[in-house]
């Protein structure tokens, strides 16, 4: 029995093929772009706004608040990246309740790509707030001998991000499929509702960990000023 979306071939040209992960990832991207355009094409600053604009504002404001609480900085520089991660994973997980839909996040290739984006974003945001020398010195703290361990820690947490999301989403799909075969009526509905909840939580955890990793390399003005006062 095959559960991984990578094993489902959708289109085969003989010289190449498209698997379910690629097809449903592109379908989701089209859905997100189209939905974003439809919601934002008639934005209003009046007291009365559309229902979808209200949902969008609540979502963006909630993400921005979480970023600000973690980084203690203005959320605008990080909001596009972290918000995109959260919304992509959230929509992918929520759509998994649709029959014959294979969630891209149930594929290790997709979760690895998302984790790789976080791995690259960490030094990019870090270097935007501090010098190259200051950024590299953190890998040699508290001593130079910690350099290989700190590097290994960055690599292992990237792997953990990918495997955690992949394992949780795939296991939920397998459990739902098995229960659908055993009890085809009431129980799968309950599991689908539970899957929506866990899918939302997984999207939140992934975005939260990404922001924590980014925050760990940012230049913290409050900590530096307090440490300077202590030394004086």
C-alpha positions as CSV (number, residue, x, y, z in Angstrom):
1,X,0.0,0.0,0.0
2,X,1.4,3.4,-1.0
3,X,0.8,6.4,1.1
4,X,3.5,8.9,0.0
5,X,2.3,11.5,-2.5
6,X,5.6,11.2,-4.3
7,X,4.7,7.7,-5.4
8,X,1.5,8.8,-7.2
9,X,2.2,9.5,-10.9
10,X,-0.3,12.1,-12.3
11,X,1.2,12.7,-15.8
12,X,3.7,10.5,-17.7
13,X,5.2,11.7,-21.0
14,X,7.6,8.7,-21.3
15,X,10.7,10.8,-21.0
16,X,9.5,12.3,-17.7
17,X,6.6,12.5,-15.3
18,X,4.8,14.7,-12.8
19,X,4.0,13.2,-9.4
20,X,1.2,14.3,-7.1
21,X,3.4,16.5,-5.0
22,X,4.4,18.7,-7.9
23,X,0.8,18.9,-9.3
24,X,-0.9,19.7,-6.1
25,X,1.8,22.1,-5.0
26,X,1.2,24.1,-8.2
27,X,-2.5,23.9,-7.8
28,X,-2.2,25.2,-4.3
29,X,0.0,28.1,-5.4
30,X,-2.5,29.0,-8.1
31,X,-5.3,28.9,-5.5
32,X,-3.3,31.1,-3.1
33,X,-2.4,33.7,-5.8
34,X,-6.0,33.8,-7.2
35,X,-7.4,34.1,-3.7
36,X,-5.0,36.8,-2.7
37,X,-5.9,38.8,-5.8
38,X,-9.6,38.4,-5.3
39,X,-9.4,39.5,-1.6
40,X,-7.0,42.4,-2.1
41,X,-8.3,43.9,-5.4
42,X,-11.0,45.9,-3.5
43,X,-9.4,46.7,-0.2
44,X,-11.3,49.3,1.8
45,X,-10.4,51.6,4.7
46,X,-14.0,52.3,5.6
47,X,-15.6,51.2,8.7
48,X,-17.6,48.5,6.8
49,X,-15.3,46.1,5.0
50,X,-15.8,42.7,3.3
51,X,-15.8,39.5,5.3
52,X,-12.7,38.2,3.5
53,X,-10.8,41.4,4.1
54,X,-11.7,41.2,7.8
55,X,-10.3,37.6,7.9
56,X,-7.2,38.7,6.1
57,X,-6.6,41.6,8.5
58,X,-7.0,39.3,11.5
59,X,-4.6,36.8,10.1
60,X,-1.9,39.3,9.2
61,X,-2.3,41.2,12.5
62,X,-2.0,37.9,14.4
63,X,1.2,36.9,12.6
64,X,2.7,40.3,13.0
65,X,2.0,40.3,16.7
66,X,3.6,36.9,17.1
67,X,6.7,38.0,15.2
68,X,7.0,41.2,17.3
69,X,6.7,39.3,20.6
70,X,9.4,36.9,19.6
71,X,11.9,39.3,18.0
72,X,11.1,42.4,20.0
73,X,11.5,44.3,16.7
74,X,9.2,45.6,14.0
75,X,7.5,42.7,12.2
76,X,7.5,44.2,8.7
77,X,10.8,42.8,7.5
78,X,9.9,39.2,8.5
79,X,6.1,39.2,7.9
80,X,6.3,38.3,4.1
81,X,8.5,35.3,4.7
82,X,7.0,33.9,7.9
83,X,3.5,34.7,6.8
84,X,4.0,32.9,3.5
85,X,5.3,29.8,5.2
86,X,2.4,29.7,7.6
87,X,-0.3,30.3,5.0
88,X,1.2,27.8,2.5
89,X,1.4,25.0,5.2
90,X,-1.9,25.9,6.7
91,X,-3.8,25.7,3.4
92,X,-2.0,22.6,2.4
93,X,-3.0,20.9,5.6
94,X,-6.6,22.1,5.5
95,X,-7.1,20.9,2.0
96,X,-6.0,17.4,2.9
97,X,-9.6,16.7,4.0
98,X,-10.7,16.9,0.4
99,X,-11.0,13.4,-1.2
100,X,-8.2,12.5,-3.7
101,X,-6.2,15.6,-2.6
102,X,-2.6,14.7,-1.7
103,X,-1.2,17.3,0.7
104,X,2.3,18.6,-0.5
105,X,3.3,18.8,3.2
106,X,2.9,15.0,3.4
107,X,5.9,14.7,1.1
108,X,9.4,14.8,2.5
109,X,10.6,16.7,-0.5
110,X,8.2,19.6,0.2
111,X,9.0,19.8,3.9
112,X,12.7,19.6,3.1
113,X,12.4,22.5,0.7
114,X,10.5,24.6,3.3
115,X,13.1,23.8,5.9
116,X,15.9,24.7,3.5
117,X,14.2,28.1,3.0
118,X,14.4,28.6,6.7
119,X,18.0,27.5,6.7
120,X,18.8,30.1,4.1
121,X,16.7,32.8,5.7
122,X,18.4,32.6,9.0
123,X,21.8,34.0,7.8
124,X,20.1,36.4,5.4
125,X,18.1,38.1,8.2
126,X,21.0,37.8,10.6
127,X,23.4,39.6,8.2
128,X,20.8,42.3,7.6
129,X,21.0,43.4,11.3
130,X,24.7,42.7,12.1
131,X,28.1,42.6,10.5
132,X,29.6,39.4,9.0
133,X,32.2,39.2,11.7
134,X,29.7,39.5,14.4
135,X,27.5,36.8,12.8
136,X,30.3,34.4,12.4
137,X,31.6,34.9,15.9
138,X,28.4,33.5,17.4
139,X,29.5,30.1,16.0
140,X,32.6,30.2,18.2
141,X,30.8,31.0,21.4
142,X,31.6,30.4,24.2
143,X,34.8,28.9,22.8
144,X,36.4,28.2,19.4
145,X,35.9,24.4,20.0
146,X,32.2,24.8,19.8
147,X,32.4,25.8,16.1
148,X,31.6,22.3,14.7
149,X,28.9,21.7,17.2
150,X,27.2,25.0,16.5
151,X,27.3,24.2,12.7
152,X,26.0,20.7,13.3
153,X,23.2,22.2,15.4
154,X,22.0,24.4,12.5
155,X,22.0,21.4,10.2
156,X,20.2,19.2,12.7
157,X,17.4,21.7,13.4
158,X,16.8,22.1,9.7
159,X,16.5,18.3,9.4
160,X,14.2,18.3,12.4
161,X,11.9,20.9,10.9
162,X,11.5,18.9,7.7
163,X,11.0,15.5,9.4
164,X,8.6,16.8,12.1
165,X,6.2,18.4,9.6
166,X,6.4,15.5,7.2
167,X,5.9,12.9,9.9
168,X,2.9,14.6,11.5
169,X,1.1,15.3,8.3
170,X,1.7,11.9,6.7
171,X,0.8,10.0,9.9
172,X,-2.5,11.9,10.0
173,X,-3.3,11.0,6.4
174,X,-2.5,7.3,7.0
175,X,-4.6,7.1,10.2
176,X,-7.5,8.8,8.4
177,X,-7.2,6.4,5.4
178,X,-7.1,3.3,7.6
179,X,-10.1,4.5,9.7
180,X,-12.0,5.2,6.5
181,X,-11.5,1.5,5.5
182,X,-12.5,0.2,8.9
183,X,-15.3,2.5,9.9
184,X,-16.6,4.4,6.8
185,X,-19.2,6.6,8.4
186,X,-18.9,8.6,11.6
187,X,-15.4,8.1,12.8
188,X,-13.6,9.5,9.7
189,X,-15.6,12.7,10.0
190,X,-14.3,13.1,13.6
191,X,-10.8,12.4,12.4
192,X,-11.1,14.9,9.6
193,X,-12.1,17.6,12.1
194,X,-9.2,16.6,14.3
195,X,-6.9,16.7,11.2
196,X,-8.0,20.3,10.6
197,X,-7.0,21.2,14.1
198,X,-3.6,19.4,14.0
199,X,-2.9,20.8,10.6
200,X,-3.4,24.3,11.9
201,X,-1.2,23.6,14.9
202,X,1.6,22.1,12.7
203,X,1.5,25.2,10.5
204,X,1.8,27.4,13.5
205,X,4.6,25.4,15.1
206,X,6.6,25.4,11.8
207,X,6.3,29.2,11.4
208,X,7.0,29.8,15.1
209,X,10.2,27.7,15.0
210,X,11.3,29.5,11.9
211,X,10.9,32.8,13.6
212,X,12.7,31.6,16.7
213,X,15.6,30.5,14.6
214,X,15.7,33.8,12.8
215,X,15.4,35.8,16.1
216,X,18.3,33.9,17.6
217,X,20.7,35.5,15.1
218,X,19.3,39.1,15.1
219,X,21.1,42.0,16.7
220,X,19.3,42.7,19.9
221,X,19.7,46.4,20.8
222,X,18.2,46.0,24.3
223,X,20.5,43.2,25.3
224,X,23.6,44.9,24.0
225,X,22.7,48.2,25.7
226,X,22.1,46.4,29.0
227,X,25.3,44.4,28.8
228,X,27.2,47.6,28.1
229,X,25.7,49.2,31.2
230,X,26.8,46.3,33.3
231,X,30.3,46.4,32.0
232,X,30.5,50.1,32.8
